[in-house]
Amino acid sequence: MTPPVLSREDELYWLALKLIPGLGTRTAGKLLDRFRTPQAIFRASRTELEGAGLSGAVAQSIASGCTFDDAAAQQEKMLQAGAVAVTIGDPRYPQALRDIFDPPTLLFTRGRVSLLQSLTLGVVGTRRPTPYGLAVAERLSADLAHAGLTIASGAARGIDSAAHKGAIAAGGDTVAVLGCGADVVYPSENRKLLAEIAAKGLIVSEFPMGATAFPQNFPIRNRIISGISLGVLIVEGAQYSGSAITAKLAIDQGREVFAVPGNITSKLSWGPNLLIKQGAKIVQDWNDVIAELPPESRRHLIERGRQKILGQDGGGAGATEVGGQASLLSSQPPEMGAITRRLLETLQVDAAIHLDDLLEKIADTSPSELIAALFELEMLGLVKQIPGKNFVKVW
């Protein structure tokens, strides 16, 4: 069934309500429970609004209709960016998010709005990951996306970006929940990634179009990542990091919390390792997540996998059956030269090696031969270059 489309006038009222200064999410939700529609809220007298628990200043802002000009400007920005408003009363609005303590009354979206109804897993972590953390986040996200889950993250640099890239590389679905306007590129180096997510996945924000990415916005957006998800997977993060906040939000919302164990000497492992001590599910491969999902969610993924096999191409050349124990993306090239094979054996997953060090380790190789071998391994998806002429093996 096609969801009802908001009329321009209805959308204007929702946006005007969203922009009322001093009106918090919880209070806006209570007003909608009482008055049912934004139009009814704006028609109410100041006395009625104060009777509903509003301060005099907020009631006056609503009664004066001072935000309608800004709402009209928001509509124009949405039109230019191809953004769609999804209100809390819209059937496309995720029921799981509607059920949290303080659900956003309106979401600004760009891309495939239908992904709001998909089975979703949040994948979050530090902005300054180790090579191990990047490899784990990208690989697990790819495998889980291939298994049928939508990967949600915050599009920040580091683990978030790796999660989105892994999902896209596997031909899967991903949702980026932003701490700024849905039309704002933040961080700037993710311009290409955000454009790809808007084209293939979905961008979501509760912040108005054009809103700046202030630091205080990120904990607010984290409750949406956990709120739309069946659970949250933490990959690297300090004890009091943003990913730890997301894990706490997930627990408060009754979601599963998963964590990837890390090196006990690394501060970036403190967060996930502590969560595991406190009862989070330890994750060593994608099966550890799937096994903990509710039975109806697992049945849905199995059915989706069956339809994919019967009705489509059955996945990439390197894919194995969804229920198998091997990695979904594992693929060993049929033939490799001696230098290429030695190079692959020398490289590590959890520690980057500089090009100069590789030349020393494989001493009987010329720089041109080594670079050619590295390029071959990159094309095969077995090696990844990271900034500073450093290389890691893909996990």
C-alpha positions in Angstrom: 0.0 0.0 0.0 1.4 3.4 -1.0 1.7 5.6 2.1 -0.2 8.9 2.1 1.9 11.8 1.0 1.8 14.9 3.1 0.2 17.9 1.4 2.4 21.0 1.2 0.1 22.7 3.8 0.3 19.7 6.2 4.1 19.5 5.8 4.3 23.3 6.6 2.5 22.8 9.9 4.7 19.9 10.9 7.9 21.8 10.0 6.6 24.9 11.9 6.0 22.8 15.0 9.5 21.3 14.7 11.0 24.7 14.6 9.4 26.2 17.7 12.2 27.4 19.9 12.3 25.8 23.3 9.9 23.0 22.4 11.6 19.7 23.2 11.0 16.3 21.6 9.1 14.9 24.6 6.9 17.9 25.0 6.1 18.0 21.3 5.1 14.4 21.5 2.8 15.1 24.4 1.2 18.0 22.5 0.5 15.7 19.6 -1.0 13.1 21.9 -3.3 15.7 23.3 -4.2 17.8 20.2 -3.7 15.0 17.6 -2.4 17.2 14.7 0.0 20.2 14.4 -2.9 22.2 12.9 -4.9 21.7 16.1 -1.9 22.8 18.2 -1.5 26.0 16.3 -5.2 26.7 16.5 -5.2 26.3 20.3 -5.3 29.4 22.5 -2.3 30.4 24.6 -4.4 29.4 27.7 -5.0 25.9 26.3 -1.3 25.5 25.5 -0.2 26.6 29.0 -2.8 24.2 30.4 -1.0 21.5 28.4 2.1 22.2 30.4 3.9 24.7 28.2 5.8 27.7 29.5 4.4 31.1 28.6 7.3 31.8 26.1 6.8 28.6 24.2 3.0 29.0 24.2 3.4 32.5 22.9 5.7 31.3 20.1 3.1 28.7 19.0 0.2 31.2 19.2 2.1 33.8 17.2 3.0 31.4 14.4 6.5 32.9 14.3 8.1 29.8 12.7 6.0 29.6 9.5 8.4 31.7 7.4 11.3 29.4 8.5 9.1 26.4 7.8 8.5 27.6 4.2 12.3 28.1 3.8 12.8 24.5 5.0 10.4 23.3 2.4 12.4 24.9 -0.3 15.6 23.4 1.0 14.0 20.0 1.1 12.8 20.4 -2.5 16.3 21.3 -3.7 17.9 18.4 -1.8 15.2 15.8 -2.8 14.4 15.3 0.9 11.2 13.8 2.2 9.6 14.5 5.6 8.4 11.3 7.5 6.3 12.3 10.5 5.7 10.1 13.6 2.2 9.4 12.3 3.4 8.2 8.9 3.1 4.4 8.3 6.7 4.5 7.0 8.0 5.7 10.4 9.7 2.8 12.2 7.5 1.3 14.9 10.6 0.4 17.0 11.6 4.1 17.0 8.1 5.2 17.8 8.3 3.1 20.9 11.4 4.7 22.5 11.2 7.2 25.4 11.6 10.3 23.2 10.9 9.6 19.5 11.5 12.4 17.0 8.2 13.8 15.8 9.7 14.3 12.3 12.5 12.8 10.3 14.1 14.4 7.3 15.1 11.7 4.8 17.0 11.4 1.5 17.1 8.2 -0.4 15.1 4.9 -0.1 12.6 5.7 2.6 11.4 2.0 2.6 14.7 1.1 4.5 13.0 2.6 7.6 11.0 -0.6 7.6 13.9 -3.0 7.2 15.6 -5.2 9.7 18.5 -3.0 10.9 21.6 -3.4 12.9 23.6 -0.4 14.3 27.4 -0.5 13.9 29.3 2.2 15.7 32.8 2.9 17.1 35.6 5.3 17.5 36.5 8.1 15.0 40.2 7.1 15.4 40.3 3.4 14.9 43.2 1.0 14.6 43.7 -0.9 11.3 42.2 -3.9 13.1 39.1 -1.9 14.0 38.6 -0.7 10.4 39.0 -4.2 9.0 36.6 -5.7 11.5 33.9 -3.0 11.0 34.1 -3.2 7.2 34.1 -7.0 7.0 31.4 -7.6 9.6 29.2 -4.9 8.1 29.6 -6.5 4.6 28.8 -10.0 5.9 25.8 -8.9 7.9 24.5 -6.7 5.0 24.9 -9.7 2.7 22.9 -11.8 5.2 20.0 -9.3 4.7 20.4 -6.8 7.6 20.5 -3.1 6.9 23.5 -1.5 8.5 22.9 1.8 10.4 25.6 4.1 11.5 26.4 7.8 12.0 28.5 8.5 8.9 31.3 9.8 11.1 35.0 9.2 10.2 36.5 6.0 11.4 34.3 3.0 12.3 31.0 4.5 11.1 32.4 5.2 7.6 33.9 1.7 7.4 30.5 0.2 8.3 28.7 2.1 5.6 31.4 1.2 3.0 31.3 -2.5 3.9 27.5 -2.7 3.5 27.7 -0.9 0.1 30.6 -3.1 -1.1 28.5 -6.2 -0.4 25.6 -4.8 -2.4 23.6 -4.4 0.8 21.6 -1.7 2.4 22.8 1.1 4.7 21.2 4.0 6.7 23.3 7.0 7.8 21.8 8.9 10.7 23.3 12.4 10.8 23.9 14.8 13.6 23.4 17.7 11.2 20.9 18.6 8.4 20.2 15.8 5.9 21.7 18.1 3.2 24.9 18.9 5.1 28.1 17.0 4.3 29.9 16.2 7.6 32.7 15.3 7.8 33.8 17.0 4.6 35.9 14.0 3.4 32.7 11.9 3.3 31.1 13.8 0.5 31.4 10.9 -2.0 30.3 8.4 0.6 27.2 10.4 1.6 26.3 10.9 -2.0 26.5 7.1 -2.5 24.4 6.5 0.6 21.7 8.9 -0.7 21.7 7.2 -4.0 21.7 3.5 -2.8 20.6 3.7 0.8 19.1 6.3 3.1 20.1 9.4 4.9 18.1 10.3 8.0 18.2 13.3 10.4 15.9 14.9 12.9 17.7 18.2 12.6 16.4 20.8 10.2 17.9 21.2 6.7 21.1 23.1 6.8 21.7 22.5 10.5 25.3 22.6 11.6 26.9 19.5 13.1 27.3 20.7 16.7 29.0 18.3 19.2 25.9 18.1 21.4 23.9 16.8 18.4 25.7 13.5 18.2 24.4 11.9 21.5 21.0 13.0 20.4 21.2 11.3 17.0 22.7 8.1 18.6 19.3 7.3 20.2 17.9 7.1 16.6 20.7 4.7 15.5 19.8 2.3 18.4 16.1 3.1 18.2 15.7 1.9 14.6 17.9 -1.2 15.2 17.4 -4.7 16.5 20.7 -4.3 18.2 24.0 -2.3 18.2 27.5 -3.7 17.5 30.3 -1.8 19.1 33.7 -1.9 17.3 36.5 -0.1 19.3 35.9 2.9 21.6 37.2 4.3 24.8 35.3 3.6 28.1 33.4 6.9 27.9 33.1 7.3 24.2 30.2 8.1 21.9 29.9 4.4 21.1 29.6 3.6 24.8 26.7 6.2 25.0 25.0 4.4 22.1 25.4 1.1 23.9 23.7 2.5 27.0 20.9 3.9 24.9 20.5 0.5 23.2 20.2 -1.2 26.7 17.7 1.5 27.9 15.6 0.8 24.7 15.7 -3.0 25.2 18.0 -3.6 22.2 20.7 -6.3 22.0 24.3 -5.1 22.5 27.1 -6.8 20.6 30.8 -6.1 21.0 34.0 -7.1 19.1 36.8 -8.0 21.6 40.0 -6.1 21.3 43.6 -6.0 22.5 43.6 -5.5 26.3 46.6 -3.1 26.0 44.7 -0.8 23.7 42.5 2.0 25.2 40.2 1.7 22.2 39.4 -1.9 23.4 38.3 -0.7 26.8 34.8 0.1 25.7 33.8 -3.1 23.9 35.8 -5.3 26.4 34.0 -3.7 29.3 30.6 -4.2 27.6 31.4 -7.9 27.1 32.2 -8.2 30.9 28.9 -6.6 31.6 27.0 -9.1 29.4 27.2 -7.8 25.8 27.3 -10.6 23.2 30.8 -11.3 22.0 31.1 -11.2 18.2 33.8 -13.0 16.3 31.9 -13.4 13.0 28.6 -12.4 11.5 26.9 -15.7 12.7 27.3 -14.5 16.3 24.9 -11.6 15.6 22.4 -13.6 13.5 22.1 -16.3 16.2 21.0 -13.7 18.8 18.2 -12.1 16.7 14.5 -12.8 17.5 13.2 -16.0 15.8 10.8 -14.0 13.5 13.7 -11.8 12.3 15.9 -14.9 11.5 12.9 -16.4 9.6 12.6 -13.1 7.6 16.3 -13.2 6.8 16.2 -16.8 5.7 13.2 -16.2 3.5 14.8 -13.1 2.0 17.9 -15.1 1.3 15.9 -17.9 -0.4 14.1 -15.3 -2.6 17.5 -13.8 -3.5 18.8 -17.2 -4.6 15.7 -18.1 -6.5 14.8 -14.8 -8.0 18.0 -13.0 -8.5 21.7 -13.8 -9.2 22.3 -15.5 -5.9 25.0 -13.1 -4.8 28.6 -12.5 -5.9 31.1 -15.1 -7.0 32.7 -15.2 -3.6 29.4 -15.6 -1.6 28.6 -18.8 0.3 25.2 -20.0 1.5 23.7 -17.7 4.1 23.6 -20.4 6.8 27.2 -21.5 6.3 30.0 -20.9 8.7 32.5 -19.5 6.2 32.7 -15.8 5.6 30.1 -14.6 3.1 32.8 -12.7 1.2 35.7 -15.1 1.3 37.2 -15.6 -2.1 40.7 -17.0 -2.7 42.2 -16.1 -6.1 43.0 -19.2 -8.2 46.6 -18.2 -8.9 49.1 -15.8 -7.4 52.7 -15.2 -8.3 55.4 -16.0 -5.7 56.0 -12.4 -4.9 52.3 -11.7 -4.5 51.9 -14.7 -2.3 54.8 -13.8 0.0 53.5 -10.3 0.2 50.1 -11.5 1.4 51.8 -13.8 4.0 53.8 -10.8 5.3 51.0 -8.3 5.6 48.9 -8.3 8.8 45.2 -7.6 9.5 45.8 -5.8 12.8 48.9 -3.8 12.1 49.7 -1.5 9.1 53.0 -2.0 7.4 54.7 0.9 5.6 55.9 0.4 2.0 59.5 0.9 2.9 59.3 -1.8 5.6 57.7 -4.2 3.1 60.7 -3.6 0.8 63.0 -4.6 3.6 61.0 -7.7 4.6 60.8 -8.9 1.0 64.4 -8.0 0.2 64.9 -9.8 -3.2 62.1 -7.8 -4.8 62.4 -4.5 -6.7 60.2 -1.6 -5.8 58.3 -1.8 -9.1 57.6 -5.6 -8.6 56.4 -5.0 -5.1 54.1 -2.1 -6.1 52.7 -4.3 -8.9 52.0 -7.1 -6.4 50.3 -4.7 -4.0 48.2 -3.3 -6.8 47.2 -6.9 -7.8 46.2 -7.7 -4.2 44.2 -4.4 -3.9 42.3 -5.3 -7.1 41.5 -8.7 -5.6 40.2 -7.1 -2.4 42.8 -8.8 -0.3 44.8 -5.8 0.7 43.9 -2.2 1.5 46.0 0.9 1.4 45.6 3.4 4.3 47.1 6.9 4.4 50.8 7.3 4.6 51.7 4.5 2.2 50.7 1.9 4.8 49.1 -1.4 3.9 47.0 -3.9 5.8 45.6 -7.3 4.9 41.8 -7.4 4.5 40.3 -9.6 7.2 
